[in-house]
Amino acid sequence: MGTEIRRVHLDDWQASRRLRLDALRDEAASIAFLESYEDAARRPDEFWEDRVRRSAEGDDVAQFVAVDDEALVGTVTVLVQPAGSHDYHGRLIEHRRAVLVGVYVRPQHRGAGLIDALIDAAAQWCRQRDVTELVLDVHRDNVRAQRAYRRAGFAPTGSTVIGPIGVEVDMARRLGGSVGLGTVGLGAVGDAVTSNNGPDESVTMPRQRPPSDANPGAR
């Protein structure tokens, strides 16, 4: 069996909470996430239930997870940002786009292309909503994460922002037009998983070991 890439389910809220708390204890958390472990750990169950509900059912936000042997081992979240709104740094958004946040893969599952597959699942979801640009911020010193994002199709925009965790580099990935069914790729790995499912369904990745990934993390 391979690792399943799918949209989060309503009953994943406890597992999603555990994954988030583990992410916030990662050795790179201080330059990857805007939230502290202590703040997240104090949040009530209702917060996590509502967060997963919106990510599972919303049309402007979606969380995708990697599932191995029924355990959540990786995640990304994508949020659609309309023109005229502001990002989490307070900057005006001039055109409709989507932002990638909350990127995390458990250490023992890194190097298997999960970051690439999760990002491609998020990109496919964006295309099906006619979103043509996917953006993210990554800490200036997180060079390995920047390398992973470049492999996933992102490029620096030339802009930076000084946020709570320091200087962050803006990166963007241009997306194609609206699509129906598609492929969840594995970036530089060279293989791909073809999906006959809709955007909120799942695909299964074969087990393989491409060159090691960093854990990018975000927000």
C-alpha positions, -999 to +999 in steps of 0.1 A: +000+000+000+011+036-007+004+068+010-030+084+003-033+121-005-068+134+001-088+163+015-092+163+052-124+146+066-146+159+094-136+131+117-099+139+112-100+168+137-082+151+165-055+136+143-052+170+126-047+187+160-020+162+169-002+168+136-003+205+141+010+203+176+038+180+164+046+205+137+049+233+162+075+213+181+096+206+150+132+218+152+124+243+123+092+256+138+106+289+149+113+299+113+083+281+098+052+289+118+036+321+131+018+302+159+035+289+190+030+254+204+018+269+237-009+290+221-021+261+199-021+236+228-045+259+248-071+260+221-104+242+229-117+212+210-143+234+194-116+254+176-101+223+160-135+209+151-145+241+134-111+245+117-113+210+101-150+215+092-142+246+072-111+229+056-132+199+047-162+216+033-153+252+024-150+265-011-124+291-002-102+269+021-090+233+019-067+212+039-050+182+022-034+154+042-011+125+035-024+093+052-001+063+058-016+033+076-046+054+088-023+080+104-019+116+092+017+121+083+017+153+062-005+183+055-009+215+035-037+241+037-047+264+008-068+296+012-083+316-016-076+354-011-100+377-030-087+409-046-090+438-022-085+417+009-053+417+031-029+389+038-017+378+073+010+405+071-016+432+064-006+437+028-032+445+002-040+417-023-043+432-058-056+402-076-074+370-067-050+342-057-045+314-032-019+311-005-003+279+008+001+276+046+006+250+072+030+228+052+044+199+073+055+163+068+065+141+098+103+136+098+101+098+093+081+104+061+103+130+045+122+122+013+092+103-002+078+132-024+049+139-001+055+177-001+053+177-039+022+155-040+004+176-013+012+209-031+000+195-064-033+184-048-037+219-035-028+234-069-054+212-087-080+223-062-071+259-070-073+254-108-108+240-104-118+273-088-102+293-116-074+305-093-043+311-115-016+319-089-005+300-057+018+319-034+036+314-001+061+330+022+093+312+034+119+324+059+150+338+043+172+314+062+152+283+054+173+274+024+163+238+022+126+247+023+132+272-005+148+244-025+118+221-019+094+249-030+114+256-062+112+219-070+074+221-066+073+249-092+075+280-071+099+309-079+108+340-059+088+371-068+115+395-058+096+407-028+102+401+009+084+409+041+095+414+077+071+394+098+070+381+134+096+354+126+119+376+106+125+383+069+104+361+046+108+356+008+076+357-013+074+328-038+047+321-064+036+293-087+016+301-118-013+277-124-029+267-157-066+273-165-096+255-151-094+217-152-116+188-145-097+156-137-060+157-135-027+144-122-011+148-088+026+150-097+057+143-076+078+172-089+114+163-096+109+127-087+097+121-122+068+098-114+031+108-111-001+095-096-030+098-121-063+105-104-097+096-117-112+114-088-126+148-083-108+176-064-120+165-030-113+128-035-080+110-030-051+095-048-026+069-036+012+073-040+035+043-045+061+040-019+095+053-031+125+072-019+136+102-040+162+126-027+156+139+008+131+168+013+134+194+039+103+201+059+092+235+046+065+244+072+045+275+069+024+298+091 
